[in-house]
Amino acid sequence: MNAALHRYAVLVSGATFALVFIGGLVTSTGSGLAVPDWPLSFGMVFPPMAGGVLFEHGHRIVAATVGALVTALYIWTVLTVKRRSVTTLAACALGAVVLQGLLGGLTVLLRLPPAVSVAHACLAQAFLCTTVALAVVTGGAWERPALRHEERASISLRVLAIATTAGVYGQLILGAVMRHTGAGLAIPDFPLAFGGVIPPFADPRVQIHFAHRIGALIVSALAAWTIARILRAHHDEPLLRRPALLLAALVLAQAALGALTIWTGRAVIPTTAHVLGGATVLATSFLITLRSHRLIAARGSEATGGVAVRVPA
């Protein structure tokens, strides 16, 4: 695999993380309509960068930069990579970044409708996963041919990793709904809810907020299960052990940031860090999913732990 292409794909993935953070700043600072027109800004390409314009127009500049980076990545991939799975991923990334730009424009032109804003946030996370996948599959470790057998269990690590990633993504959808419907402080205390365990559900925003808290417990349980399985059964595989340990740290940090978001009344820094933390948890869980499917033999295969078997890309 082309090492330069891999490094560039990692750069694109890192730039996407930065874009998610800056997009979170736009929402956290209430700057979504600081620039009321699109694609220009007050009829200009570069308006005065002050106040909320700094965040909103800055977000547009970073988004355009990421779009250019992804376009170059797509062209580079098509010209140099013969594996259809990789070129398809690159095409998906290009399509996603174009659609994301259009959704961002609609968000402004339609004056921040929750449905469009939530779709914009959810597509951002899916786009991030696509860039992470490109960074992974263009790396040399992806071509490693050895497969491992997994001990018999009711649920395989491959399935467990998918469930964890799906749970994280569902939790991020709930978080986006909460942010864009003004439900972030619908329950103003933590860890209790209005001083009790179960809050009153008359207000729909309380329902959304409490669902997000329950989702956090479910995701934490799934992540703990995945991490424990890896550390017990695959502790000698650094490509699984390292992201598992990172996932453990990230889930703990994300819980702390969620608490800080409430305790500080949704202060900008912890709130935005919580958004970025969610994206990082998703990316790490997704990385574990990709690697578990690459490294661990499906049940019934002929692979053995010590026998190298070539796996299609």
LOROMAR-771024 format. One record per residue: y, z negated, x negated of N, C-alpha, C in turn; residue number from 1. Coordinates in pm, whole numbers, plus 32768, in hexadecimal, padded with zeros to 4 digits. Atoms other than C-alpha are relative to their C-alpha. Example, Ala and Ser with C-alpha at 12.3 -4.5 7.8 and 13.67 -1.06 7.14 Angstrom:
2
NODE    nv    nw    nu   cav   caw   cau    cv    cw    cu  mido
NODE  7F89  8000  7FA7  7E3E  7CF4  7B32  8078  8000  7FA6     1
NODE  7F89  8006  8052  7F96  7D36  7AA9  806D  7FB7  804D     2
This chain:
313
NODE    nv    nw    nu   cav   caw   cau    cv    cw    cu  mido
NODE  7F89  8000  7FAB  8000  8000  8000  807D  8000  7FA7     1
NODE  7F82  7FF4  8049  8164  804B  7F8E  8044  7F77  7FFB     2
NODE  7FC5  8085  800E  81EE  7F04  7F01  8093  7FFF  8028     3
NODE  7F72  7FF9  7FDC  8356  7F77  7F2D  8012  8003  8097     4
NODE  7FF9  7FFC  7F6D  8318  7FC6  809C  7FE5  7F76  8039     5
NODE  801D  8088  7FD0  8280  7E6D  80CC  8079  7FA5  7FEE     6
NODE  7F89  8054  8017  83AE  7DC3  802E  806F  8024  8060     7
NODE  7F98  7FD6  7FA2  8494  7E91  8109  7FDF  7FCE  808D     8
NODE  8028  8033  7F7C  83CC  7E32  8241  801A  7F6A  800B     9
NODE  7FDF  808F  8001  83F0  7CC3  81DE  8096  7FEC  8012    10
NODE  7F6F  8007  7FF0  8567  7CFB  81BD  802A  8017  8090    11
NODE  7FE0  7FE3  7F74  8575  7D92  831A  7FDC  7F89  8058    12
NODE  8029  8075  7FB3  84B5  7C6A  83A5  8063  7F8D  7FEC    13
NODE  7F9E  8069  801A  85A4  7B77  82FB  8085  801B  8045    14
NODE  7F84  7FDD  7FBC  86D0  7C33  8385  7FF4  7FE9  8096    15
NODE  8016  8018  7F71  8637  7C17  84E1  800B  7F6B  8020    16
NODE  7FEE  8090  7FED  8621  7A9C  84BC  8095  7FDE  8003    17
NODE  7F6F  8018  8003  8795  7A9D  8461  8040  802D  8083    18
NODE  7FCA  7FCD  7F82  87DD  7B6F  8596  7FE3  7FA1  8074    19
NODE  8023  8061  7F98  8724  7A76  8674  805C  7F87  7FF8    20
NODE  7FA8  8074  8011  87F2  7959  85E1  808D  801D  8031    21
NODE  7F77  7FDE  7FD8  893C  7A0C  8614  8008  8017  8097    22
NODE  8003  7FF3  7F6F  88D8  7A6B  8775  7FFF  7F79  8045    23
NODE  7FFE  8088  7FCA  8892  78FC  87B5  808B  7FC3  7FF8    24
NODE  7F77  8034  800C  89EE  78A8  8735  805A  8036  806F    25
NODE  7FAE  7FC5  7F96  8A86  7997  8832  7FF0  7FB0  8081    26
NODE  8018  804D  7F86  89E1  78DB  8950  802E  7F70  7FF2    27
NODE  7FDE  808D  8014  8A14  7780  88BC  8097  7FE8  8003    28
NODE  7F6E  800F  8002  8B8A  77BB  888F  8042  803A  807C    29
NODE  7FC7  7FC6  7F87  8BB5  7864  89E2  8053  807B  7FE5    30
NODE  7FAF  7F8D  802B  8C30  79A2  8939  7FCC  8085  8036    31
NODE  803F  7F86  7FD1  8B63  7A9C  89FE  8060  8066  8039    32
NODE  7F9C  7FA4  7FC9  8C96  7B32  8AA7  8084  7FF8  7FB5    33
NODE  7F86  8003  8051  8D8F  7AF4  898F  8033  808D  7FE7    34
NODE  7FDD  7F71  8006  8D89  7C6F  896A  7FCF  803E  8082    35
NODE  802A  7FDB  7F78  8D8A  7CFC  8ACE  7FD1  8090  800F    36
NODE  8029  7F75  7FF3  8D3B  7E69  8A7F  7F90  801E  7F9C    37
NODE  806E  7FD4  8056  8C1E  7F27  89DB  7FED  8095  8011    38
NODE  8025  8029  8087  8BCD  7FE1  88FE  8075  7FDE  7FA4    39
NODE  7F8E  8029  8052  8D2E  7FB8  8877  8024  7F6F  801F    40
NODE  7FD2  808A  7FEE  8DDC  7E67  885B  8097  8003  8010    41
NODE  7F73  7FF0  7FDF  8F2E  7E62  8909  802F  808D  7FDC    42
NODE  7FDF  7F76  801F  8F25  7FD9  88D8  8003  8021  7F6D    43
NODE  7FFB  7FED  8090  8F00  7FAE  8760  7F75  7FF2  7FC4    44
NODE  807D  8013  804A  8DEA  7FC0  8660  7FFE  7F78  7FBE    45
NODE  7FF6  8082  8041  8E65  7E8B  85A7  8077  7FB4  8038    46
NODE  7F92  804E  7FC7  8F34  7D9F  8680  8020  7F89  7FA4    47
NODE  7FE2  807B  804C  8FE0  7C6A  85F2  7F90  7F9A  8012    48
NODE  8075  8059  7FFB  8EC4  7B7B  859A  802F  7F70  8008    49
NODE  7FD1  8089  7FEC  8F43  7A35  862E  7FC1  7FC9  807F    50
NODE  8038  8041  7F8B  8EB6  7939  8723  7F76  8035  8022    51
NODE  8081  7FD1  7FD3  8D93  79AD  87F4  7FE2  808F  7FD6    52
NODE  8014  7F77  802E  8DCA  7B13  8780  7FB1  8003  7F7D    53
NODE  8048  8008  807F  8D4B  7AAA  862A  7F69  7FFC  8018    54
NODE  808F  800C  7FE5  8BFA  7A4B  86C0  7FCA  807C  8047    55
NODE  8033  7F90  7FB0  8BD8  7B63  87C0  8003  8083  7FB1    56
NODE  7FFB  7F83  804A  8C53  7C82  86EA  7FAD  7FF7  7F7F    57
NODE  8056  8012  8075  8BA4  7BEF  85BA  7F6E  801B  8024    58
NODE  8088  7FE5  7FD0  8A63  7BF9  8685  7FE8  8096  800C    59
NODE  800F  7F6F  7FF2  8A9F  7D68  86CE  7FF4  8043  7F77    60
NODE  8006  7FC5  8087  8AD9  7DB7  855E  7F76  7FE9  7FC2    61
NODE  8084  801F  8038  8998  7D07  84F5  7F95  8050  804A    62
NODE  8061  7FB3  7FB3  88D9  7DB1  8611  7FFF  8092  7FD5    63
NODE  7FF9  7F75  802E  8956  7F07  85A2  7FC2  800F  7F75    64
NODE  803B  7FFC  8086  88F2  7EB5  843D  7F68  7FFC  8008    65
NODE  8091  8008  7FEE  8794  7E50  84AA  7FCB  8083  8038    66
NODE  802A  7F7F  7FC9  877E  7F8F  8577  7FF6  806B  7F95    67
NODE  8003  7F9E  806E  87D4  805F  8443  7F8A  7FE4  7FA3    68
NODE  8070  8025  8057  86D5  7F9E  8372  7F7A  802A  803D    69
NODE  807D  7FDD  7FBC  85C4  7FD6  8475  7FEE  8099  8004    70
NODE  8008  7F6E  8001  8616  8149  848D  7FCF  8032  7F78    71
NODE  802C  7FDA  8087  85F1  8169  8314  7F6F  7FD9  7FE9    72
NODE  808B  802C  800E  84AC  80A3  8322  7FA2  8060  8048    73
NODE  8052  7FA2  7FB5  8423  818C  842B  7FF0  8084  7FB4    74
NODE  8006  7F80  804A  847A  82C5  8363  7FAA  7FF1  7F83    75
NODE  804D  801A  807A  83EC  8230  8222  7F6A  7FF6  801F    76
NODE  808D  8013  7FDB  82AB  81CD  82D2  7FBF  8084  8027    77
NODE  8038  7F80  7FD3  8276  831E  8378  7FE9  805E  7F8A    78
NODE  800A  7FA5  8071  82AE  83D5  8231  7F98  7FD7  7F98    79
NODE  8054  802E  806F  81D3  82FC  8152  7F7D  7FBD  8028    80
NODE  8077  804B  7FD7  80CB  8244  8220  7FA8  8058  8058    81
NODE  805E  7FAD  7FB5  7F95  82F2  82A3  7FB8  7FB3  806E    82
NODE  8045  8050  7F9B  7F16  81D0  8378  804C  8004  8084    83
NODE  7FBD  7FEF  7F7F  7F62  8217  84E3  802E  7F7C  803A    84
NODE  7FD8  8081  7FC9  7F6B  80A6  853E  8087  7FD4  7FCB    85
NODE  7F81  802A  803D  808C  806E  844C  8073  8056  8034    86
NODE  7F95  7FAA  7FCE  8156  819D  84BA  801C  7FE5  8094    87
NODE  7FEA  8025  7F74  8120  8139  8625  8053  7F81  800C    88
NODE  7FB0  807A  8002  81A5  7FDE  85D9  8092  801E  7FE0    89
NODE  7F76  7FDC  8025  82D6  8077  8532  8048  8045  8074    90
NODE  7FC4  7FBE  7F8B  8311  8153  8663  8022  7F9A  806C    91
NODE  7FE5  806A  7F9E  82F6  8022  8745  807C  7FB0  7FD9    92
NODE  7F8B  804A  8030  83F4  7F6A  866D  8080  804F  801A    93
NODE  7F8A  7FAD  7FE9  84E6  808E  8682  8022  8005  8095    94
NODE  7FE7  7FFD  7F70  84BD  80AA  87FC  8036  7F7C  8032    95
NODE  7FD4  8084  7FD4  84E9  7F33  8826  8091  7FE5  7FD9    96
NODE  7F77  801D  802B  862A  7F23  875C  8065  8054  804F    97
NODE  7FA8  7FAD  7FAC  86C0  8043  8824  800E  7FC2  808B    98
NODE  7FFD  803E  7F7B  8660  7FA2  896F  804D  7F7C  7FFC    99
NODE  7FBA  8080  800C  86E3  7E54  88F2  8097  8015  7FFC   100
NODE  7F70  7FE1  8002  8835  7EF0  88A6  8034  8023  8089   101
NODE  7FD5  7FDB  7F79  8846  7F86  8A02  8006  7F85  805B   102
NODE  7FFE  807B  7FAF  87EB  7E37  8AA3  8078  7FA9  7FDB   103
NODE  7F8B  804D  802A  88F8  7D8F  89D2  8080  8038  803E   104
NODE  7F8B  7FC3  7FC1  89F7  7E8A  8A51  8006  7FE4  8094   105
NODE  8003  801D  7F70  8988  7E5A  8BB9  8025  7F6F  801B   106
NODE  7FDE  808D  7FEE  89A5  7CE2  8B8E  8097  7FEE  8008   107
NODE  7F6E  800A  8000  8B16  7D0E  8B41  803B  8049  8078   108
NODE  7FC4  7FAE  7F96  8B63  7E25  8C3B  7FE7  7FC5  808A   109
NODE  8021  803C  7F7E  8AB7  7D69  8D57  802A  7F6D  8009   110
NODE  7FC5  8088  8001  8B64  7C1F  8CF8  7F96  7F92  7FFB   111
NODE  8065  8066  801D  8A38  7B59  8C7B  7FA6  7FDB  8077   112
NODE  805F  8025  7F96  8943  7B70  8D9F  7F87  7FBC  7FC1   113
NODE  806F  8048  803F  882B  7A75  8D5A  7F85  8055  7FE5   114
NODE  807A  7FB0  8011  8713  7B72  8D8D  8009  8059  7F84   115
NODE  7FEF  7FA7  8074  879E  7C65  8C8A  8009  7FAE  7F80   116
NODE  7FF3  8055  8077  87FD  7B4F  8B99  7F79  7FC9  7FD4   117
NODE  8086  8034  8021  869D  7ABB  8BAC  7FAA  8070  7FC7   118
NODE  804C  7F8F  8035  8601  7C13  8B7A  802A  8020  7F71   119
NODE  7FCA  7FE7  8087  86E2  7C45  8A4A  7FC7  7F9A  7F9D   120
NODE  8035  8069  8058  866F  7AF8  89B9  7F6B  8010  7FE9   121
NODE  8092  7FF2  800D  84FE  7B3A  89FD  7FDA  8078  7FAB   122
NODE  801B  7F8A  8052  8505  7C96  8968  8020  7FE4  7F6D   123
NODE  7FDE  8023  808A  85AB  7C04  8832  7F88  7FBF  7FBB   124
NODE  8074  8044  803B  8478  7B28  87F9  7F8D  8063  7FEB   125
NODE  8069  7F9C  8011  8388  7C4A  8831  8020  805D  7F8C   126
NODE  7FD5  7FAB  806F  8451  7D21  8741  7FEA  7FB7  7F7C   127
NODE  8018  804F  8079  8442  7C08  8640  7F6D  8005  7FD9   128
NODE  8090  7FFC  801E  82C7  7C00  865B  7FD6  8088  7FCA   129
NODE  8021  7F7A  8031  82BA  7D77  8626  8028  800F  7F6D   130
NODE  7FD6  7FF6  808C  8382  7D5D  84E3  7FA8  7FA8  7FA7   131
NODE  805C  8056  804C  82A5  7C3C  8471  7F7C  8049  7FE9   132
NODE  807E  7FB5  800E  8172  7D11  84B5  800D  806D  7F97   133
NODE  7FEC  7F98  8064  8203  7E2B  83E5  8003  7FC6  7F73   134
NODE  7FFE  8041  8083  8248  7D3C  82C6  7F75  7FD8  7FD4   135
NODE  8087  802C  8021  80E1  7CC0  82D9  7FA6  8077  7FDD   136
NODE  8062  7F93  8013  8025  7E0A  82F8  8024  805D  7F8E   137
NODE  7FDD  7FAF  8075  80E8  7EB1  81DF  7FE8  7FB6  7F7D   138
NODE  801A  8050  8077  808B  7D9A  80EC  7F75  8016  7FC8   139
NODE  8081  7FEE  8041  7F6F  7DA5  7FF4  7F94  7FA8  8039   140
NODE  8065  805C  7FCB  7EC2  7C78  808F  7FBC  8038  807D   141
NODE  803B  7FC7  7F87  7E88  7D40  81CE  7F89  805A  7FE1   142
NODE  806D  7FA7  8025  7DA2  7E2C  8112  7F88  7FB6  7FC7   143
NODE  8071  804F  8032  7CC3  7D10  80A0  7F86  8016  805A   144
NODE  8071  7FD6  7FAC  7B66  7D78  8114  7FA4  7F90  802E   145
NODE  8063  8067  7FE3  7AB0  7C29  8125  8014  7FC5  808B   146
NODE  7FFF  8044  7F7F  7A56  7B96  8277  7FB5  7F7D  7FF5   147
NODE  8040  8083  7FFF  79F1  7A2F  82BD  7FBC  7FEB  8087   148
NODE  803D  802D  7F84  78FF  79AA  83BE  803F  7F7C  802A   149
NODE  7FCB  807F  7FCC  797A  7891  849D  7F8D  7FB2  803F   150
NODE  8067  8054  7FC4  78A4  776C  8505  8005  800C  8097   151
NODE  800A  7FF2  7F6F  782E  776E  866B  805F  7F9E  8046   152
NODE  7FA4  8056  7FB4  7938  76E6  8759  8014  8040  8089   153
NODE  7FED  7FCD  7F78  7988  7707  88CA  806C  806B  8005   154
NODE  7F93  7F9E  8008  7AC8  77C3  8875  8014  8023  7F6D   155
NODE  7FEF  7FD7  808B  7AEA  788E  8736  8091  7FF1  7FD6   156
NODE  7F77  8008  8031  7C1B  7872  8657  804F  807B  8028   157
NODE  7FBC  7F85  7FD7  7C6E  79DB  86AB  803A  7FF2  808D   158
NODE  7FD2  8013  7F76  7C85  7985  8820  8067  7F8F  8007   159
NODE  7FA6  8073  7FFF  7D2D  7837  87DE  808A  8027  7FCC   160
NODE  7F7F  7FD5  8037  7E3C  78DB  870B  804D  8056  8064   161
NODE  7FBE  7FB0  7F98  7E83  79D8  881F  803A  7FA7  806C   162
NODE  7FD1  805A  7F97  7E9D  78C2  8920  807B  7FB2  7FD3   163
NODE  7F8D  804A  8034  7F8C  77FF  8841  807C  8058  7FFC   164
NODE  7F8F  7FA5  8006  806A  792C  8805  8034  8022  808B   165
NODE  7FD7  7FE4  7F76  806D  7981  8977  8048  7F88  803C   166
NODE  7FBE  8079  7FCE  80C5  7818  89C8  808B  7FF0  7FC7   167
NODE  7F7B  8009  803D  81E5  781B  88D1  805F  8065  803E   168
NODE  7FA9  7F9A  7FC6  826A  7960  895E  8028  7FDA  808F   169
NODE  7FDF  802E  7F79  8254  78D8  8AC0  8067  7F90  7FFE   170
NODE  7F9F  806D  800E  8310  77A3  8A4E  808B  8036  7FDD   171
NODE  7F7F  7FC5  8022  8421  787D  89B7  803E  8045  8079   172
NODE  7FCB  7FC7  7F84  8440  7935  8B03  803F  7F92  8056   173
NODE  7FC8  8071  7FB4  8470  77E6  8BB1  8083  7FD0  7FC2   174
NODE  7F86  802A  8043  8570  7786  8AAB  8073  805F  801B   175
NODE  7F98  7F9F  7FE4  862F  78C9  8AE2  8034  7FF3  8090   176
NODE  7FD7  8016  7F74  862F  7892  8C5B  8057  7F84  800A   177
NODE  7FB5  807D  7FFD  86AB  7730  8C23  808D  8013  7FC9   178
NODE  7F7D  7FEB  803F  87C6  779E  8B3C  805B  8055  8058   179
NODE  7FAB  7F9F  7FB9  883D  78BC  8C16  8013  7FE0  8093   180
NODE  7FE4  802F  7F77  8832  77FF  8D60  804D  7F7C  7FFE   181
NODE  7FB3  807C  800B  88F7  76D5  8CDD  7FAE  7F83  8017   182
NODE  8058  8073  7FE7  87CC  75EA  8CEE  7FE5  7FAD  7F84   183
NODE  801A  8044  807D  87DF  756E  8B89  8011  7F6A  8005   184
NODE  7FE9  8090  7FF0  8865  741A  8BF0  7FE7  7FD4  8090   185
NODE  801E  8026  7F75  87DB  7414  8D53  7FBB  7F78  8004   186
NODE  8034  8087  8015  8716  72E5  8CD9  8047  7FCB  7F84   187
NODE  7FA6  8024  806E  8810  722A  8C00  7FC9  7F9A  7F9D   188
NODE  8038  8064  805C  8729  712C  8B5A  7F79  802F  7FCB   189
NODE  807E  7FDF  8040  85FA  713F  8A78  7FD5  7F89  7FAB   190
NODE  8075  7FBA  7FCA  84DA  70EA  8A5A  7FE8  7FEC  8095   191
NODE  800E  8011  7F70  84FB  7067  8BBF  8051  806A  8049   192
NODE  7FB9  7FA0  7FAD  8583  7136  8CDE  8042  7FB4  8071   193
NODE  7FB7  8053  7FA3  8692  7084  8DA3  7FC7  7F73  8002   194
NODE  8034  8087  800E  85FB  6F41  8D21  7F70  7FEE  802A   195
NODE  808C  800A  7FD7  849D  6F91  8D9F  7FAB  8068  7FBC   196
NODE  805B  7F9D  803A  836F  7062  8D4A  800C  8086  8046   197
NODE  7FF3  7F87  7FAF  8390  715E  8E66  8089  8000  8041   198
NODE  7F79  7FFE  7FC5  84F0  71C9  8ECE  7FFB  802E  8092   199
NODE  7FF6  7FC4  7F7A  855F  721E  9030  8011  8097  7FF3   200
NODE  8003  7F70  8010  852B  7391  9069  8056  804B  8065   201
NODE  7FAE  7FBC  7F9D  8636  73DF  916C  804F  8072  7FC3   202
NODE  7FAF  7F9A  8044  8705  74A6  9070  7FA2  8060  7FB5   203
NODE  8056  7FA0  8047  865A  75EA  8FFB  8011  7FFB  7F68   204
NODE  7FEA  8008  8091  86F9  75BA  8EA6  7FAF  7F8E  7FC2   205
NODE  8055  806E  8030  8641  746E  8E82  7F70  8030  7FF5   206
NODE  8088  7FCA  8004  84FD  7523  8ED4  7FEB  8055  7F83   207
NODE  800A  7FA9  8076  853F  7625  8DC3  7FFD  7FAC  7F81   208
NODE  7FF8  8054  8077  859E  751D  8CC5  7F7F  7FB0  7FEC   209
NODE  8079  8051  800D  8471  7442  8D0E  7F88  8057  7FDE   210
NODE  806C  7FA4  8023  8389  7570  8D00  8002  801F  7F6A   211
NODE  7FF4  7FE7  8091  840F  75B1  8BA1  7FCA  7F88  7FB2   212
NODE  8036  8076  8044  83BA  744B  8B3D  7F67  7FFD  8008   213
NODE  8091  7FFC  7FF2  825A  746B  8BC8  7FC7  806E  7FA7   214
NODE  802B  7F93  8056  823C  75B8  8B13  7FFB  7FD6  7F6F   215
NODE  8000  802F  808A  8297  750B  89CE  7F84  7FAD  7FE2   216
NODE  807A  804F  8013  8175  7418  89FC  7F85  805B  7FF5   217
NODE  8073  7FA4  8003  8082  7535  8A42  7FFC  804B  7F7C   218
NODE  7FF9  7FB7  807F  80F8  75FC  8913  7FDA  7FA5  7F8C   219
NODE  8021  805E  806C  80E1  74C7  8836  7F6A  7FE8  7FF9   220
NODE  8090  8016  7FFD  7F7B  748C  88A7  7FB4  8079  7FCB   221
NODE  8040  7F86  8030  7F19  75F7  886A  8012  8010  7F69   222
NODE  7FE6  7FF5  8090  7FBF  75F8  8715  7FAE  7F9C  7FB2   223
NODE  8050  8067  8045  7F15  74B1  86B4  7F6E  8028  7FFA   224
NODE  808C  7FD3  7FFB  7DC4  753F  871D  7FE8  806E  7F97   225
NODE  800C  7F92  8060  7DFD  767C  8650  8007  7FCD  7F70   226
NODE  7FEF  8036  8088  7E75  75BB  851F  7F84  7FB1  7FD6   227
NODE  8075  8051  8021  7D52  74C6  852E  7F87  8059  7FE4   228
NODE  8071  7FA6  8015  7C56  75E5  854A  800A  8040  7F75   229
NODE  7FF0  7FBF  8082  7CE7  7693  8418  7FE8  7F9E  7F8E   230
NODE  800D  8060  806D  7CFB  755A  8343  7F71  7FCC  7FF4   231
NODE  808A  802E  8006  7B98  74FA  839F  7FA0  806E  7FD4   232
NODE  8062  7F96  8017  7AE8  7649  8392  802A  8068  7F98   233
NODE  7FD0  7F97  805B  7BC4  7723  82B4  8064  7FCA  7F9B   234
NODE  7FA0  8040  805C  7C76  7631  81CC  8001  8044  7F77   235
NODE  8007  7FBE  8082  7C05  7702  80A0  803E  808C  8002   236
NODE  7FC0  7F7D  7FF4  7CBB  7839  8121  8098  7FEF  8006   237
NODE  7F6F  8018  8002  7E2A  7828  80B6  804E  8057  8063   238
NODE  7FB9  7FA8  7FA3  7E8B  794D  8196  8001  7FC7  808E   239
NODE  7FFF  8047  7F80  7E34  786F  82BF  8037  7F73  7FF2   240
NODE  7FD6  808C  8010  7E71  7712  8233  8098  7FF3  7FF4   241
NODE  7F70  800D  8014  7FD8  774E  81C4  8051  8011  8081   242
NODE  7FB5  7FF7  7F82  805C  77D3  8312  7FDC  7F92  8063   243
NODE  8024  806E  7FA7  7F9A  76C1  83C7  8052  7F84  7FE0   244
NODE  7FAE  8073  8028  804C  75B3  82FE  8093  8017  8024   245
NODE  7F76  7FDF  7FDB  8197  7667  8335  8013  7FEF  8097   246
NODE  7FF6  800D  7F6E  8152  7675  84AD  800A  7F6D  8028   247
NODE  7FF9  808F  7FE1  8116  74FD  84B2  808C  7FCA  7FE9   248
NODE  7F79  802F  801E  8265  74BA  840B  8066  8038  8063   249
NODE  7FA0  7FC0  7FA6  831A  75B1  84EC  7FFB  7FC6  808D   250
NODE  800C  803A  7F79  8292  751F  8630  8043  7F78  8005   251
NODE  7FBE  8083  8006  8303  73C2  85C7  8097  8010  7FFA   252
NODE  7F70  7FE9  800C  8459  7445  8562  803B  8033  8084   253
NODE  7FD0  7FC9  7F81  8479  7505  86A9  800C  7F93  806A   254
NODE  7FF8  806F  7FA1  842F  73CD  8774  807C  7FAB  7FE3   255
NODE  7F8A  804F  8025  853B  730F  86B2  8081  8049  8026   256
NODE  7F88  7FB3  7FDD  8637  7428  86E6  8015  8004  8097   257
NODE  7FF3  8004  7F6E  85EC  742D  885B  803E  7F7D  802D   258
NODE  7FC8  8082  7FDE  8634  72BA  886E  8094  7FF9  7FD9   259
NODE  7F74  8001  802C  8775  72E3  87A3  8059  8055  805A   260
NODE  7FB3  7FAB  7FA7  87E5  73FB  8887  802F  7FB2  807B   261
NODE  7FDB  8050  7F8A  87E1  730B  89AE  8059  7F8C  7FD8   262
NODE  7FB4  8077  8028  8861  71D7  88F5  808F  8022  7FD5   263
NODE  7F79  7FD9  802B  898D  729A  886D  804B  804E  806C   264
NODE  7FBE  7FB5  7F95  89E0  733C  89BC  8009  8094  7FE2   265
NODE  800A  7F72  8025  8974  7494  893E  806B  8027  7F9A   266
NODE  7FA8  7FDC  806F  8A44  748F  8802  7FD0  8084  7FC3   267
NODE  801D  7F78  802A  8A53  75E7  8762  7F91  8006  7F97   268
NODE  805E  7FF5  806F  898E  75A5  8622  7F71  7FDF  802A   269
NODE  808C  801B  7FDA  8858  74F3  86AE  7FCD  8060  806B   270
NODE  802C  7FA5  7F97  884F  75D9  87DD  7FD7  8087  7FC6   271
NODE  801F  7F7F  803E  8859  7715  870B  7F89  7FF4  7FA3   272
NODE  8074  8017  8057  8766  7684  860E  7F7F  7FF9  8052   273
NODE  8075  8008  7FA8  867A  763E  8731  7FD3  808D  8029   274
NODE  8022  7F76  7FDF  868A  77AE  8793  7FB8  8042  7F89   275
NODE  803D  7FC6  8076  863F  781B  862F  7F77  7FBF  7FE4   276
NODE  807F  8044  8015  852D  7714  8615  7F93  8037  805A   277
NODE  8062  7FC5  7FA5  8480  77A2  8747  7FCF  8086  7FCE   278
NODE  8026  7F7D  8036  8487  78FD  86AB  7FA5  7FF0  7F86   279
NODE  8050  8016  8078  83F8  7873  8567  7F74  7FCF  8024   280
NODE  8084  802D  7FD1  82DE  77BE  861D  7FB1  8077  8034   281
NODE  8044  7F8B  7FCB  828C  7901  86D4  7FCF  805B  7F8F   282
NODE  8024  7FA7  806F  828E  79D0  8594  7F8C  7FC7  7FB0   283
NODE  806B  803E  804E  81AF  78D6  84DE  7F7D  8003  804C   284
NODE  8079  7FF9  7FAE  80B7  78C1  85FC  7FCA  808E  8006   285
NODE  8028  7F74  7FFC  80B4  7A3B  8610  7FC2  802B  7F7B   286
NODE  8039  7FE4  8083  8073  7A51  849A  7F71  7FCB  7FF6   287
NODE  8087  8038  7FFF  7F47  796A  84C3  7FA3  8057  8054   288
NODE  8050  7FA9  7FAA  7ECC  7A49  85DE  7FD6  807F  7FB7   289
NODE  801E  7F85  8049  7EE5  7B83  850B  7F98  7FE6  7F92   290
NODE  805A  801A  8071  7E39  7AE7  83DF  7F75  7FD2  802E   291
NODE  8084  802B  7FD1  7D25  7A42  84A8  7FAE  8077  802F   292
NODE  8049  7F89  7FD5  7CCB  7B93  853F  7FDB  8059  7F8A   293
NODE  801E  7FAF  8076  7CD2  7C33  83E8  7F94  7FC1  7FA8   294
NODE  8055  8045  8062  7C12  7B2A  8327  7F7E  7FC9  8039   295
NODE  8075  8042  7FC6  7B19  7A98  841C  7FB0  8064  8051   296
NODE  8058  7FA2  7FBB  79F1  7B5F  8497  7FF3  7FDD  8093   297
NODE  801C  8016  7F72  79C9  7B8D  860A  7F6E  7FD8  800F   298
NODE  808A  802B  7FEB  7890  7AEA  8691  7FA5  8078  8018   299
NODE  805E  7F93  7FF2  7762  7BC9  8676  800F  806A  7F96   300
NODE  7FEF  7F9D  806A  77E9  7C89  8548  7F9A  7FE7  7F93   301
NODE  8061  800A  806C  771A  7CC5  8414  803B  7FBD  7F84   302
NODE  7FC0  8037  8077  7817  7C27  8327  7FCD  7F75  7FE2   303
NODE  801D  8087  802A  77C5  7AF0  8260  8071  7FCD  7FAC   304
NODE  7F8F  803A  8046  78B0  7A00  81B9  8010  8032  7F73   305
NODE  7FF1  7FD8  808A  7861  7A7E  805D  7FF0  8094  7FE9   306
NODE  8015  7F72  8011  7830  7BF0  80A0  807E  804A  8028   307
NODE  7F88  7FB2  7FE5  7953  7CE0  808D  7FDF  8072  8060   308
NODE  8016  7F96  7F9E  7969  7DC7  81B8  8084  8044  8018   309
NODE  7F86  7FB6  7FEB  7A69  7ED6  81DB  8024  8002  8094   310
NODE  7FD2  8006  7F76  7B38  7EAB  8318  8065  806F  8018   311
NODE  7F9D  7F98  7FE7  7BF8  7FCB  83B4  808B  7FC6  800C   312
NODE  7F76  8032  7FFC  7D71  7FA8  8396  8034  8001  808D   313
